[in-house]
Amino acid sequence: MRVRVTAVAAAVCLVALASCSEAAPEADTTEADTTGAGTATTVADTAVSTTAESSTPETSGAPATTESPQNPCDVGDRVECARASTIVDLVPDVATEASGEPIRLGMVNQENTAAGSFPELSIAARAAIDFLNAELGGINGRPIELTVCNTEFSAEGSSACAQQFVEDGVVAVLGGIDIFGNAVEILDSNSIPYVGGIPVSTQSVTSPNSFQWSGGIWGATVAFAHHAVTEANASKVSILYGEFGSISAAAEYGETVLEASGVEVQMVPFPIVSTDISSALAAAVSSNPDAIFILASDAGCKSGFDGLAALDIDVTAYFVGACAASSIIGQVDASKTNGLLFNVEGPIASAADQNPDGLIFSAVLAEYTDGLAPSGAGTVTFRATMNLLMVLDQIEGDITPAAIIEALRSQVDAPSFNGHPYTCDGNQFSGLPAMCSPQQIIVRMDDRTLTQVSDWIDVGAIYGG
């Protein structure tokens, strides 16, 4: 039983974190995430001038200057800050507190367990809702009421959470992490939508009542395959992966894309509980591949960094975004991670082109959480919450589970909070109908900083041929 729990815990870390490798929006080279579970990035330290020479004549013997207007996000005006973001349609003329009958939502998450705890997912979702209720007037004046249910890392807990929400009469359930997926099945049988979060279970990516704004590890491997073919010109690729359900399936997605392009593929599985993948890595490079995908997490990432450096081979190496976390890369010399490629699900913007969504996200977390960093896994659930709130705002008439499902299925190239526009027609990623926006971006690490090296990669279109 102990081995089983450890194996599933490792799988949670890998599958979950591959999908929450978000990038902070303010810098074109960024330090790897220093907090949280994901591989989102934080802003690099840069100096930016805030004054400029005026074009008006001198009047006092010194060059006249004009001060740049203060950014409302920098001075705590979150309503005006939000007005420039994707959620503009939710923003009232002035800050307004919601009142009246609440709209009830649920959330399924895994917290406070030895097999993995992800409280940042629910903390970020609550922050989004607290902001909506306190300053944006709720949805048509009505506040959102969120109940979070902890699965406690069990199939029974997953089922119990769903049963609770059915009895409570919630109109939708936000996803956090639920590796078992029983909740999704029960919610589906009661026609209640399961929205967002980090897709881990098979049910979360295949159920007709599930709507996801992440590509998970499936998206990562297809993005790696596409980049290896089109940019690295690889003709031989080795894929290392932990042997566990969805991870094995995701590795096969990458294999399919590579073989369709005439690439020779070597599949190298290793025990999901393994913290030392050096033997598997040696087997993977024995075929002299041009590129290698390493689907590992935590200690497996470090083992991969050390192993590649020791082998001293010329190969293009791809790691899941989770491996770029500073807590992991800080364990090895920077030279061992130079040139490595990772996946993220949000663009890295320049300092001159600050992302309004990223700015309001940071501002809301600063006000409504106890120091949760604007990076890591919380970015995924904050996005899902904001996207759901925007959908609720579009519904005319009663807000019911059926109305929400209908509204979600009608979304075509809809704006996604700090993410790729989404379409929930069930056809965005073959075999994974719940994915509405699985697109990925590839970034490169040098001197412990990440730079974007690809545009959005439409993994669904690539996998579908």
Secondary structure by P-SEA (a helix, b strand, c coil): caaaaaaaaaaaaaaaaaaaccccccccccccccccccccccccbbbbbcbbbbccccccccbbbbbcccccccccccccccccccccccccccbbbbbcccbbbbbbbbccccccccaaaaaaaaaaaaaaaccccccccbbbbbbbbbccccaaaaaaaaaaaaaacccbbbbcccccaaaaaaaaaacbbbbbcccccccccccccbbbccccaaaaaaaaaaaaaccccccbbbbbbcccaaaaaaaaaaaaaaaaabbbbbbbbcccccccaaaaaaaaacccccbbbbbccaaaaaaaaaaaaaaccccbbbbccccccccccccccccccccccccccccccccccccaaaaaaaaaaacccccccccccaaaaaaaaaaaaaaaaaccccccaaaaaaaaaaccccccccccbbbccccccccccccccccbbbbbbcccbbbbcccccaaaaaaac
